[in-house]
Amino acid sequence: MTFDIHQYDHLEEELDEKRFEKYKKAVIRFFLKSEEGAELLLNNPDAGHWVRVFADYGYWHLGIFPTQMTQIETKEILTVLFPRKVAISSEEETADVIVELLAFWRYMKREHQLPHATSILRFLKKIEPEFHGIMNDSTRFGMGKSFVSMGTQMGFNMTDDADMQRFMLHYNEHIANTASEPPGIQKILPPRAPSKTRNQLKRMRKRKK
C-alpha cells in the first residue's frame, strides 16, 4: 500500500478534522513501520504519541503539515506551544518527546528527503539538554497548564476527573480573585471551542495566494 505524504501540500482550503485525522494516522503508521519506528517501538510500545501531538499543534495552531515544517515552526511548537499547553513533569517524559521526534525526523529525511529535515534534526539535538527546563518553566505556562500545575502541587490528582472537579471547587471558593492567584489564572469558566490563532490565519492566507 502506498501513501502520498505530500497529498495536501498545496491545498488551498483547510482540512476538516476527520480528513486530517486520517492523514495523521497514516503518517504515523508508516513511520512506525519504518526502521526508525521499529527501533523506537523496541523501547517504547506506545511510540507515536508525541508525533501525533506535534502534528496536531503544527496543523491546528500553525496551519501546516509535517511536510511543510521548518526549524522555525519546530521551535515555536516545542518552546512556545508545548510549554504553554502540555503538562509534562518528569525528565523521563521530556526525554521521550525528543527521542521520538528525532526518530521521526530521521525517517522523514531518509524516506521522504524533506529539505528542512536536517535543520530540524540539528535543532532537536541542540534543544535536548534544556527541554525539560523549558517544559517546566512556569513563566511559559498558559492558563490551563498553570491551573493543572497548581492543583498537582496542592496534592490533587489532576488526571482524575472527580479530583479535578474537587480542586476546581476549592479554587473558586478559596483562591480565585485573591492575592495568591498565579498570573494568568482567572475564575474558572466553561471551556470554549478553540479558535484559529493569528499565526494560523496568517499562514492560511499565505497558502491561498
C-alpha positions as CSV (number, residue, x, y, z in Angstrom):
1,M,0.0,0.0,0.0
2,T,1.4,3.4,-1.0
3,F,0.7,6.7,0.8
4,D,1.3,10.1,-0.6
5,I,2.6,12.2,2.3
6,H,2.6,15.3,0.1
7,Q,-1.1,15.0,-1.0
8,Y,-2.2,18.2,0.8
9,D,0.9,20.3,0.4
10,H,-0.8,22.7,-2.0
11,L,-4.3,22.5,-0.6
12,E,-6.0,25.9,-0.6
13,E,-8.7,25.2,2.0
14,E,-8.4,23.9,5.5
15,L,-8.9,20.2,6.1
16,D,-11.8,19.2,8.3
17,E,-10.9,17.2,11.5
18,K,-11.8,13.9,10.1
19,R,-9.6,14.2,7.0
20,F,-6.7,15.5,9.0
21,E,-7.0,12.6,11.5
22,K,-6.9,10.1,8.6
23,Y,-3.9,11.7,7.1
24,K,-2.1,12.0,10.5
25,K,-2.8,8.3,11.4
26,A,-1.4,7.3,8.0
27,V,1.8,9.3,8.5
28,I,2.3,7.8,12.0
29,R,1.5,4.2,10.8
30,F,4.1,4.4,8.0
31,F,6.6,5.9,10.4
32,L,6.2,3.2,13.0
33,K,6.6,0.5,10.2
34,S,9.9,2.1,9.2
35,E,13.3,1.0,10.5
36,E,13.4,4.2,12.7
37,G,9.9,3.5,14.1
38,A,10.6,-0.2,14.7
39,E,13.7,0.6,16.7
40,L,11.7,3.1,18.7
41,L,9.0,0.6,19.4
42,L,11.5,-1.8,20.9
43,N,12.0,0.5,23.9
44,N,8.6,2.2,23.9
45,P,5.4,0.2,22.9
46,D,3.4,3.5,23.0
47,A,5.6,5.2,20.4
48,G,3.8,7.6,18.1
49,H,2.0,9.7,20.8
50,W,4.4,12.6,20.6
51,V,4.5,12.7,16.8
52,R,0.7,12.8,17.0
53,V,0.7,15.7,19.4
54,F,3.4,17.5,17.5
55,A,1.5,17.2,14.2
56,D,-1.7,18.4,15.9
57,Y,-0.1,21.6,17.1
58,G,1.6,22.1,13.7
59,Y,-1.7,22.0,11.9
60,W,-4.3,23.3,14.2
61,H,-2.2,26.2,15.6
62,L,0.2,27.0,12.7
63,G,-1.7,25.7,9.7
64,I,1.0,23.5,8.3
65,F,1.6,19.7,7.7
66,P,4.7,17.9,8.7
67,T,6.0,18.1,5.1
68,Q,5.8,21.9,5.2
69,M,7.5,22.3,8.5
70,T,10.8,24.1,9.0
71,Q,13.1,24.6,12.0
72,I,11.2,27.9,12.7
73,E,7.8,26.1,13.2
74,T,9.5,23.2,15.1
75,K,11.0,25.8,17.5
76,E,7.6,27.5,18.0
77,I,5.9,24.2,18.8
78,L,8.5,23.0,21.3
79,T,9.5,26.2,23.0
80,V,6.2,28.1,23.0
81,L,3.1,25.9,22.4
82,F,4.3,22.7,24.2
83,P,5.4,24.6,27.4
84,R,2.1,26.7,27.3
85,K,-0.2,23.8,26.9
86,V,1.3,20.3,27.5
87,A,1.8,19.1,31.1
88,I,5.0,17.1,31.5
89,S,6.8,17.0,34.8
90,S,9.3,14.1,34.7
91,E,12.6,14.2,33.0
92,E,11.8,10.7,31.5
93,E,8.8,12.1,29.7
94,T,10.5,15.1,28.3
95,A,13.3,12.9,27.1
96,D,10.8,10.6,25.4
97,V,9.5,13.6,23.4
98,I,12.8,14.5,21.9
99,V,13.8,10.8,21.3
100,E,10.6,10.2,19.4
101,L,10.8,13.4,17.3
102,L,14.4,12.7,16.5
103,A,13.4,9.2,15.2
104,F,10.5,10.7,13.2
105,W,12.6,13.4,11.5
106,R,15.3,10.9,10.7
107,Y,12.6,8.9,9.0
108,M,11.3,11.9,7.2
109,K,14.8,12.8,6.0
110,R,15.6,9.3,4.8
111,E,12.3,8.2,3.4
112,H,10.9,11.5,2.0
113,Q,14.1,13.6,1.6
114,L,12.4,16.6,3.1
115,P,14.6,19.7,2.6
116,H,14.2,21.0,6.1
117,A,14.7,17.7,8.0
118,T,18.4,18.2,8.5
119,S,18.0,21.6,10.2
120,I,15.1,20.3,12.3
121,L,17.2,17.4,13.5
122,R,20.0,19.8,14.3
123,F,17.6,21.9,16.4
124,L,16.2,18.9,18.2
125,K,19.7,17.8,19.2
126,K,20.5,21.3,20.4
127,I,17.4,21.7,22.5
128,E,17.5,18.2,24.0
129,P,19.6,19.1,27.2
130,E,17.4,22.1,28.0
131,F,14.0,20.8,27.0
132,H,13.0,19.6,30.5
133,G,13.7,23.0,31.9
134,I,11.7,24.7,29.1
135,M,8.7,22.4,29.7
136,N,8.7,23.2,33.4
137,D,9.4,26.9,33.3
138,S,6.2,28.4,34.8
139,T,6.6,31.7,33.1
140,R,5.8,29.9,29.8
141,F,2.6,28.2,31.1
142,G,-0.8,29.1,29.7
143,M,-3.8,29.4,31.9
144,G,-4.9,25.8,31.6
145,K,-1.5,24.4,32.4
146,S,-1.0,26.8,35.3
147,F,-4.3,25.6,36.7
148,V,-3.3,21.9,36.4
149,S,0.2,22.6,37.8
150,M,-1.4,24.4,40.8
151,G,-3.7,21.5,41.5
152,T,-1.0,19.0,41.3
153,Q,1.2,21.0,43.7
154,M,-1.6,21.1,46.2
155,G,-2.0,17.3,46.2
156,F,-4.9,16.9,43.8
157,N,-4.8,14.2,41.1
158,M,-5.4,16.3,38.0
159,T,-5.7,13.3,35.8
160,D,-8.8,12.1,37.6
161,D,-12.0,14.0,36.7
162,A,-13.5,13.8,40.1
163,D,-10.4,15.1,41.8
164,M,-10.1,17.9,39.2
165,Q,-13.7,18.9,40.0
166,R,-12.8,19.0,43.7
167,F,-9.9,21.2,43.0
168,M,-12.0,23.5,40.8
169,L,-14.5,24.0,43.6
170,H,-11.6,24.6,46.1
171,Y,-10.0,27.0,43.6
172,N,-13.2,29.0,43.0
173,E,-14.0,29.2,46.7
174,H,-10.6,29.9,48.2
175,I,-8.1,31.0,45.6
176,A,-9.8,32.9,42.7
177,N,-9.5,36.7,42.8
178,T,-7.1,36.6,45.7
179,A,-3.5,37.8,46.0
180,S,-2.3,34.2,45.9
181,E,-3.7,33.7,42.4
182,P,-0.9,33.0,39.9
183,P,-0.5,35.2,36.9
184,G,-2.9,34.3,34.0
185,I,-5.3,32.3,36.2
186,Q,-8.8,33.6,36.4
187,K,-12.1,32.3,37.9
188,I,-12.8,29.1,36.0
189,L,-15.3,29.4,33.2
190,P,-16.8,26.8,31.0
191,P,-14.4,25.8,28.2
192,R,-14.8,27.5,24.8
193,A,-14.3,25.9,21.4
194,P,-10.7,26.6,20.2
195,S,-10.4,29.4,17.6
196,K,-7.6,29.8,15.0
197,T,-4.6,31.7,16.2
198,R,-3.2,34.7,14.4
199,N,-0.3,32.7,13.2
200,Q,-2.5,30.0,11.7
201,L,-4.7,32.5,9.9
202,K,-1.7,34.3,8.6
203,R,-0.2,31.0,7.2
204,M,-3.6,30.0,5.7
205,R,-3.7,33.3,3.9
206,K,-0.2,32.8,2.5
207,R,-1.0,29.4,1.3
208,K,-4.0,30.7,-0.6
209,K,-2.0,33.3,-2.5
